[in-house]
Amino acid sequence: MNQPEPTSYVEQQVQARIAAARFKVQAAKKRADDLHAARQRGLARRHAQKLRNQAEARWRQEELDAEQAGQDTP
């Protein structure tokens, strides 16, 4: 994009607006990418917690079943 320097004031203003628009688009893309990354980390963390909760519930149920089986046999 080697273009000669704009010579007129209007051309300079147009180039400044184009540069500002590019910057705004890039900033929006970065924000969207950051949000997506944070969302993915959150989803992974919630999924891992759900698996831990399920394992703990299964373990507790096995403990209860073992206690009840121990009480049923004299």
N, C-alpha and C positions, 0 to 999 in steps of 0.2 A: 504494500500500500504506500509506495513512495510517490506521493503526489507533491507537486510544488506548493509552496506556502500560498495560501489564499491572499490575494492582493487587496481585495476590497473589504470594507468593513462588513458588508452583508455576507460575503463568503466566509469570513472569519466567524461570524455569529452562527451561520449554518453549521460549520464544522464543529463549533463548540457545542451546539445542540445535539449533533450526531454523537459526539464523544460522550456527552452526559447521558444520552439514551443508552448507549452501549454499556456504560458503567452501571446504569440502573438495571439493565437486563442481567448483567453478570452478577450483581449483588442479589437480585431476586433468585437467580439460579443457585447461588451459594446458600442462601437461606433455605431454599427448598431441599437442597442436598443435605444440609445439616439437620433439618427437621426429619427427613427420611431416615438418616442414620440414627438419630435419637429414637425415633419410633421403632426401628428394628431392634435396637438395644433393649428398649422397654418390652417389646414383645417377647424377646428371648428370655429376659429376666422373669416376666410373668409366667411363661411356659415352664421354666425351670422350677419356680415356686410351686406351680400347680402339681408338677410331678413329685416334688418333695412332700406336698400335702397329701397326695394320694398314697405315697409310700408309707407315710406316718399313719394315715387312717387304716391302711391294710395291716400294719404292724399292731396297732391298737386292737383291731378286730381279732387278730390272731391271739393276742394276749388274753382278751376276754374269752375267746373260745377255749383256750387252754385252761383258764381258771374255772370255767363252767364244767369242762370235762373232768378236771381234778375234783370238783365238788360232787359230781354225779357218781363217781366210783367210790365205794366205801373202803 
